[in-house]
Amino acid sequence: DSEYRNEYDNFVNVFGELSNLRGIDIAPYSNDRVYGEYFPESRIIVLYGVGGKNGSKFMTQVAETERSMGQWSTSSKYHALRHELGHALQTEHELNDKNWQKKLDEINELRKSLNNKLTGLNENDIIKVAKKTLSKYGVVDRSEFISESIAEYINNPDKARPTSRKVVEIIMRGDGYYVSSTAG
């Protein structure tokens, strides 16, 4: 699908080629609130529910609902793809960035400071604070925090919130990271 190819190209323009991504597959949605997965072993992203004549409408509706509930950082129909590309990017850095652990430590500190603001809050207030800074899904763990930040940043770098911008800035810091990979 050319729409998704364009989204991948936009991602590559910012983050560089991913040597650990072979392709993107489309599968039917299983009604389990899983809209995408990255499989590092096979180097494939699988997107669920995006295909067919209703895929675009379905994903638009899903993204708007997930964003309004505070689960996702954007309301874009491409959010699931961008999020999974974020997981692939993390693997890429894990494999190729000699300073990745230092960057993860810095991202952990950022995430920890956000999570400290959530301590002791009720569920509604947690959603409000998480939604204001990133997303509820983004506070689940470090990997989701990074992927939600990347998805928001790619959605609109100029309008990305400070959390997303800071995570991307840390990841893209040039100390030891390659510009783009030519490995296949």
N, C-alpha and C positions, 0 to 999 in steps of 0.2 A: 504494500500500500504506500503510495507516494507521500501521503500525509505523514505517516510514521517515519518514512525515510528522511523527509525534511526535518522532522523533530530530531532524529539522530544526527543529521548534519549540523543542526544548530548546536547540539550538545558538543560535537567534535570541535566546532569552531571555538568553543570556550575551553574545553578540557583536554582536547587532543584525542587521537584515535585510541581505542581500547584493544589491546592485543589479546585480551581475555574474553572477547565477545565475538562469537561466530555468527550469530543471527538472532532474529526475533521471530518467534512463532505465535500464532493466534489459535486459541482454543475456546470452546464454548464455556460460558459462565456456569458454575456449579451451585450457585445460590449459597455460597459459604463466606461471602464478604472478602474473598481473596480475588484481587483484580490483576495481579501480576506477581511473578516470581523470577528471581535470577538463580540459575543453576551453574555455579562456578565449575563443576566437574565437566559438564558438557558445553560450557561457555554459551549458554542460550538463555534468553529472556522469553518467558511465556506470558502473554497478555490474555486475559480471560474476558470474553464478552465484547471485544472491540470489532469483531468481524461481522460480515453480513450487512444487509441493508439497514438494519436498526442499530448497528454497533456504535456509530457516532452519537446517535440520540441517547442510547443507553448510557454510554460513558459520560456524556454531558450531564445527564440526570444524576448519576452516581457521584460524580465529582462535586456538583453543586450541593448535594445532600451531605456528603462527607465533610466538605468545608464548612457548611452551616452548623454542623454538629461539633466542629472543632477537631475532627479526626485528621483531616488532611490540611496541608499548608496552602493549597491552592484549589480553585474550583475549575481548573482546566480539564478538559476531556483527555489531555495527554499526561495528566498527573501520574498515573500508574506507570507509564513508560519512563517518565523522567525519574521517578522514584527508584525504579529497578535499575536504570542506568547509574543512579547514585550508588547502588550496591556493587555494580560492576566496577565503577570507578574506585571504590574502596579496595576491592580485590586487586585492581591494577596497581594502586599505590602500595599495597601490602607486598606485592611481588617486585616492584621496581623502584620504590622511593626509599633511599637509604635512611631518610629522616622520618619515616612514617610513624615510628613509635613516639618520637618527640611530638609530632603533630597530633597524634591520638591523645597524648597526655594533655596537651593544651585544649583540645576539643572536650575532653573529659572535664576539665576544670570549668569550662564555659557551661557545659551541661549540668554540672554539679551546682553551680551558682543559680541556674534556672530552677533546678529541682528543689533547692533550699527554699525558694520562694513558695513552693507548693506544699511544704511540710505543714501539717496540721490543718490544711484547708479541707472543706467539704467538697464533694464531687463537683457540684456546680461551679464553685470558685476555682477548682483545679482546671476545669474546662475553660473558664474565662481567661485565666492567666496563661495557660498553655496555648490557647487560641490567639491571644494577643502577641505572644513572643514567637510561636512557631505552629505547633499543633499538638493535640493530645497524643496522637500516634508517635510523634517525634520524641516524646519524653519516655517512651517505653524502654529503650536501651540506646546505647551509643550508635549502633549501626543505623537504627531507624532515625535517630536525631540527625545524623549526617545525610541520609537519603532524603529526608523531608526538607532539609536545608537546601540541598542541591536542586530538588524539584522546584522549590519556590524561587531560587535564584535563576534557574533556566527559564521559568515562566516569564519573569520580567526583572532582569538585573537592576534596572533603575528604580523599581518599586519594591525590591526585596527588603524585608525588614532587617534590622541590625544583626539579629542572630544568624540569619542565613548568610548575610554578607560576610560576617566574621568567620563562619565555618569555611566558606569557600576561600576566603583570603588565607586561612591557615593551610588548607589543602594545597592551594596553588603556589604557596611560597616557593620560590625558586631554589631553596637550599637543598640541592641534591635530587630534585625532581627533574625528569627529562621533559622536553618540550612535547614531543609526541613519539610514539613507539612505532617501529616498522616491523616488529615481530609479528608472525602470523600464527 
